[in-house]
Amino acid sequence: MKALLATEPGVARLTDLPDPRPGTGEVVVRVRVALTCGTDLKLLRRGHPKFPFPVILGHEFAGEVVAVGEDASWQPGDLVTAAVSAPCGECGECRAGRENLCPFGFETPVWGAFAEFIKVSARATGRSLYEIPDGLPLHAAALLDPLASVVRGVNRLPSSSGTFLIAGTGPVAFLMAFVVRHEFPGSHIEIRGRRTSRLEPFARHGFTTRTLEDGAGKGLFDAVIDTTGSPHLCSDLLARVARGGTLQLFAGMARDVNVVFPAFVLHYEEVNVMGSFHYRPAEAARALTLLSERTIPFDEIVTVFRPLHEYEAAFSEVTAGTVLKTALIP
């Protein structure tokens, strides 16, 4: 099969690899569509602690089951999408309902979708694969992973929140805006980003938009959500949080990055700073429901379709910010 294999930082090429064969409980999926994601670009640029080189890139996908191992619970012809992790279901974190923090969840991840085929482990077939509902386009179903992460982040916000500031204008911010609107009806949602052109799609859907440098709109918000992963923004964003409010650091930062917050604000104004990592199976299922209900305008997120061999062009347009997501077709 053809697969986009990254062998070291900055080096990836289409490579011929043996077609995968399913073992006991495993399935092989023919990838029909795989989406670009900033995580893959970061992995290619600097590596990733959970996915060492060499590694096939890609993890947001949808496809068709084409081969099943003994005792597998799926059948050839099933259309599926997948969560990335496969929590064990037995550790203390899983038993406490924190499957996203399972220490074994990334032992057998569903990863390597920039390829003609992807093999899904026995554990993941039972915990990570989802049947695509009738009528849902494959490129929409492939949004399961990022949308599930967004659902997790929104679930963590206080239910009393009524005003929201989302920092960033990428695909995660776009998903976040619509999930917040759905889960907090009647709320005020403001989007801030650096480029006016990237704010236009949000404005078209009725969200308040401003540039990060805009001095207007000095009001405070019940919840401020960072989707940029920029440590330099943290102080400015904390200053936007109302008393008793929440700053959520949704986007990940490098392990060695430290941010400093004033103790006065955290203590005397009871401002909470929280993270949000990955998602649980329940949030993956919820994401698929939101997609099926057309809560998310997915055709405005996945707007370009390219064959897999045009991956360099796809990466370039995503990096340049001219599109939110590009679909690669193996």
LOZA-664081 format. One record per residue (C-alpha): x, y, z; chain; residue number from 1. Coordinates in steps of 0.25 Angstrom, whole numbers. Example, Ala and Ser with C-alpha at 12.3 -4.5 7.8 and 13.67 -1.06 7.14 Angstrom:
<rs>
R     c1     c2     c3  chain    n
R     49    -18     31      A    1
R     55     -4     29      A    2
</rs>
This chain:
<rs>
R     c1     c2     c3  chain    n
R      0      0      0      A    1
R      4     15     -1      A    2
R      6     22     12      A    3
R     11     35     16      A    4
R     23     31     25      A    5
R     30     41     34      A    6
R     44     36     37      A    7
R     50     48     45      A    8
R     46     63     47      A    9
R     43     70     34      A   10
R     44     57     26      A   11
R     32     50     20      A   12
R     30     43      7      A   13
R     20     34      0      A   14
R     25     20      3      A   15
R     21      6     -2      A   16
R     18     -3     11      A   17
R     12    -17     12      A   18
R     -3    -17     13      A   19
R     -7    -19     27      A   20
R    -14    -32     31      A   21
R    -23    -33     43      A   22
R    -20    -42     55      A   23
R    -30    -47     65      A   24
R    -40    -37     68      A   25
R    -34    -27     58      A   26
R    -40    -20     46      A   27
R    -34    -14     34      A   28
R    -40     -1     28      A   29
R    -39      4     14      A   30
R    -37     19     16      A   31
R    -47     27      8      A   32
R    -43     41     13      A   33
R    -33     46     23      A   34
R    -33     61     28      A   35
R    -21     70     31      A   36
R    -19     74     45      A   37
R     -9     83     52      A   38
R     -5     71     61      A   39
R      1     64     49      A   40
R      8     76     44      A   41
R     14     78     58      A   42
R     18     63     59      A   43
R     25     65     45      A   44
R     32     77     50      A   45
R     37     73     63      A   46
R     33     59     67      A   47
R     22     55     77      A   48
R     25     47     90      A   49
R     13     37     88      A   50
R     17     34     73      A   51
R     32     32     71      A   52
R     38     32     57      A   53
R     36     25     47      A   54
R     21     27     47      A   55
R     10     28     37      A   56
R      4     42     38      A   57
R    -11     44     39      A   58
R    -22     41     49      A   59
R    -35     48     45      A   60
R    -42     38     35      A   61
R    -54     30     30      A   62
R    -54     18     22      A   63
R    -59      4     19      A   64
R    -56     -9     27      A   65
R    -49    -19     17      A   66
R    -43    -30     25      A   67
R    -46    -35     39      A   68
R    -39    -44     49      A   69
R    -45    -56     57      A   70
R    -54    -51     67      A   71
R    -55    -37     62      A   72
R    -69    -30     64      A   73
R    -69    -23     50      A   74
R    -72    -28     36      A   75
R    -66    -25     22      A   76
R    -74    -13     16      A   77
R    -76     -6     29      A   78
R    -74      9     28      A   79
R    -66     14     40      A   80
R    -59     26     46      A   81
R    -50     25     59      A   82
R    -46     32     72      A   83
R    -31     32     73      A   84
R    -29     26     87      A   85
R    -33     12     93      A   86
R    -35     14    108      A   87
R    -33      1    115      A   88
R    -46      2    123      A   89
R    -40     -4    136      A   90
R    -30      5    142      A   91
R    -34     15    153      A   92
R    -35     27    143      A   93
R    -45     19    134      A   94
R    -53     14    146      A   95
R    -54     28    151      A   96
R    -60     33    137      A   97
R    -47     39    133      A   98
R    -44     30    121      A   99
R    -37     42    114      A  100
R    -26     41    125      A  101
R    -24     26    124      A  102
R     -9     23    124      A  103
R    -11     12    114      A  104
R    -20     19    105      A  105
R     -9     22     94      A  106
R     -3      8     95      A  107
R    -11      4     82      A  108
R    -15     17     76      A  109
R    -23     18     63      A  110
R    -13     25     55      A  111
R     -7     25     41      A  112
R    -18     29     33      A  113
R    -10     36     21      A  114
R    -10     22     15      A  115
R    -18     13      7      A  116
R    -21      4     18      A  117
R    -21      5     34      A  118
R    -21     -6     43      A  119
R    -29     -5     56      A  120
R    -25    -13     69      A  121
R    -34    -22     76      A  122
R    -36    -13     88      A  123
R    -38     -1     78      A  124
R    -49     -9     70      A  125
R    -58     -9     82      A  126
R    -55      4     88      A  127
R    -51     14     77      A  128
R    -58     10     64      A  129
R    -72     16     61      A  130
R    -81     13     50      A  131
R    -84     24     41      A  132
R    -99     28     41      A  133
R   -107     27     28      A  134
R   -106     40     20      A  135
R    -94     46     27      A  136
R    -83     49     17      A  137
R    -70     42     20      A  138
R    -62     55     21      A  139
R    -72     60     32      A  140
R    -70     47     39      A  141
R    -55     49     39      A  142
R    -57     61     48      A  143
R    -60     52     60      A  144
R    -47     53     67      A  145
R    -45     68     67      A  146
R    -60     70     70      A  147
R    -60     60     81      A  148
R    -48     68     88      A  149
R    -56     81     86      A  150
R    -68     74     93      A  151
R    -59     70    104      A  152
R    -55     84    106      A  153
R    -69     90    106      A  154
R    -73     79    116      A  155
R    -63     84    126      A  156
R    -68     99    126      A  157
R    -77    103    137      A  158
R    -92    102    133      A  159
R    -94    116    138      A  160
R    -86    122    127      A  161
R    -93    132    119      A  162
R    -82    140    112      A  163
R    -70    134    104      A  164
R    -58    138     97      A  165
R    -51    128     88      A  166
R    -37    132     84      A  167
R    -33    126     71      A  168
R    -39    125     57      A  169
R    -34    111     53      A  170
R    -43     99     51      A  171
R    -44     96     66      A  172
R    -49    110     69      A  173
R    -59    108     58      A  174
R    -64     95     64      A  175
R    -63    101     78      A  176
R    -72    113     74      A  177
R    -83    104     69      A  178
R    -83     94     81      A  179
R    -83    106     91      A  180
R    -95    112     83      A  181
R   -102     98     84      A  182
R    -99     95     98      A  183
R   -101    109    104      A  184
R   -113    115     96      A  185
R   -115    129     97      A  186
R   -100    132    101      A  187
R    -92    143     95      A  188
R    -79    137     88      A  189
R    -68    146     83      A  190
R    -57    141     74      A  191
R    -43    148     74      A  192
R    -32    145     64      A  193
R    -20    152     57      A  194
R    -25    152     43      A  195
R    -38    159     39      A  196
R    -40    149     27      A  197
R    -40    137     36      A  198
R    -51    144     45      A  199
R    -61    146     33      A  200
R    -67    132     34      A  201
R    -70    134     48      A  202
R    -76    147     46      A  203
R    -85    141     35      A  204
R    -91    132     45      A  205
R    -94    143     54      A  206
R    -83    142     64      A  207
R    -76    155     69      A  208
R    -62    156     64      A  209
R    -50    165     67      A  210
R    -35    164     64      A  211
R    -27    161     76      A  212
R    -20    175     75      A  213
R    -34    182     75      A  214
R    -35    191     87      A  215
R    -50    192     86      A  216
R    -58    182     94      A  217
R    -52    182    107      A  218
R    -63    175    114      A  219
R    -60    162    123      A  220
R    -65    148    120      A  221
R    -70    137    128      A  222
R    -61    127    120      A  223
R    -49    130    112      A  224
R    -44    118    103      A  225
R    -31    118     97      A  226
R    -29    110     84      A  227
R    -16    116     79      A  228
R     -6    109     89      A  229
R      2    122     90      A  230
R      7    124    104      A  231
R      9    139    101      A  232
R     -6    141    100      A  233
R     -9    135    114      A  234
R     -7    147    122      A  235
R    -16    155    112      A  236
R    -26    145    112      A  237
R    -27    144    128      A  238
R    -29    159    128      A  239
R    -42    156    120      A  240
R    -48    147    130      A  241
R    -59    152    139      A  242
R    -58    149    154      A  243
R    -62    135    157      A  244
R    -60    132    143      A  245
R    -51    121    135      A  246
R    -39    122    126      A  247
R    -38    109    119      A  248
R    -25    105    112      A  249
R    -31     96    102      A  250
R    -19     96     92      A  251
R     -7     88     96      A  252
R      7     94     99      A  253
R     21     88     99      A  254
R     25     80    111      A  255
R     35     90    115      A  256
R     26    103    114      A  257
R     22    110    127      A  258
R     12    121    128      A  259
R     11    130    140      A  260
R     -2    135    146      A  261
R     -4    145    157      A  262
R     -8    139    170      A  263
R    -17    151    174      A  264
R    -26    148    162      A  265
R    -27    134    165      A  266
R    -30    135    180      A  267
R    -37    148    182      A  268
R    -45    148    169      A  269
R    -47    133    169      A  270
R    -43    132    154      A  271
R    -41    117    150      A  272
R    -30    113    140      A  273
R    -33     99    135      A  274
R    -28     90    124      A  275
R    -35     80    114      A  276
R    -29     68    109      A  277
R    -34     59     98      A  278
R    -48     52    101      A  279
R    -55     41    106      A  280
R    -63     30     98      A  281
R    -76     37    102      A  282
R    -71     50     96      A  283
R    -67     43     83      A  284
R    -81     38     82      A  285
R    -87     51     85      A  286
R    -78     57     74      A  287
R    -84     47     64      A  288
R    -98     51     68      A  289
R    -95     66     66      A  290
R    -90     63     52      A  291
R   -102     55     49      A  292
R   -111     66     54      A  293
R   -104     76     45      A  294
R   -101     84     57      A  295
R    -87     87     51      A  296
R    -86     93     37      A  297
R    -76     83     33      A  298
R    -75     87     18      A  299
R    -69    100     22      A  300
R    -58     93     30      A  301
R    -54     82     19      A  302
R    -54     90      7      A  303
R    -42     85     -2      A  304
R    -41     70     -7      A  305
R    -27     65    -12      A  306
R    -21     52    -15      A  307
R    -11     47     -5      A  308
R      1     49    -14      A  309
R     -3     64    -13      A  310
R      0     64      2      A  311
R     11     75      1      A  312
R      1     85     -5      A  313
R     -9     81      5      A  314
R      0     84     17      A  315
R      4     97     11      A  316
R    -10    102      9      A  317
R    -13     98     23      A  318
R     -1    104     29      A  319
R     -3    117     21      A  320
R    -17    118     27      A  321
R    -24    119     13      A  322
R    -33    107     17      A  323
R    -38    101     30      A  324
R    -36     86     26      A  325
R    -32     79     14      A  326
R    -37     64     11      A  327
R    -27     55      5      A  328
R    -32     43     -3      A  329
R    -23     31     -3      A  330
</rs>
